[in-house]
Amino acid sequence: MIRIGVSGWRYAGWRGDFYPTGLRQKDELGHVGERMTSVEINGSFYSLQRPTSYQRWRSSVPDDFVFAVKGSRYVTHMKALRDVETPLANFFASGPLALGPTLGPLLWQLPERLVFDESLVATFLALLPRSHAEAATLAARHDDRVPPDRAFTQAELAAPLRHAFEPRHASWDSPSARALLREHGVALVHADTAGRWRTMGDGTADFHYVRLHGEQKLYAGGYSDDTLDTWASRLTQWDTAGEDSYVYFDNDIDGRAPWDAVHLLERVGT
């Protein structure tokens, strides 16, 4: 399975370009769903969303569409993975499970300052739910930051959950970090950041998670045809090997992200 899309979809600069002139803002996600196979929800990184939002997003796309959900920065950046059982419960209670079968991997983007600490990371990994049912059990332990009438703590289906880590400190580019992630089946994100942060590769899980933040400029510019051809070949190789992949373009500033996603989809024929 190859899933390709963009990180977020509500960008004013895309209107009148990727989004046709006159397209209603509430129909933009539906337009993405017609042209791509996945999208990364990044509003969940900045604040707890509502179940009604997840339900609305789900209803806007085809049944076989997949959402990746970006984990809370309160967990990753403010708490820096420490003492986060209740914040994790709040995050899962805020609505990701309302996506049902369209819920894909959970992305945990880490701050650049976060040095790899094997004990700390192992404790965090042990807290992460590995199925919809485990996520529902964890969500039920939420506190009053998620009011009871806004909590979604039900598992619609029996299915596994996947997790991916995007660290930015060079200490994560190590055998010990990879071994720990591999032990827990967590993907190490392949992040292309125009040289801003180290590209660490992946190979720590049975799936691949790729974030393309920019080839020449961070969050800006577009990807060349040669680079898209290279990615298409790599994705096809993974697919042939029976390995799933999720790819998200985050070079949104100049409006190239959605077009790059569409052009890569054309190359892999999905």
Secondary structure, DSSP 8 states (H G I E B T S, - for coil): -EEEEEE----GGGBTTTB-TT--GGGHHHHHHHH-SEEEE-HHHHS---HHHHHHHHHTS-TT-EEEEE--HIIIIISTTSS-HHHHHHHHHTTGGGGGGGEEEEEEE--TT----HHHHHHHHHHS--BHHHHHHHHTT--TTS-GGG-----SS--B--EEEE--SGGGSSHHHHHHHHHHT-EE-EEEETTSS------SSSEEEEEEEESSBTTBS---HHHHHHHHHHHHHHHHTT-EEEEEE--TTTT-HHHHHHHHHHHHT-
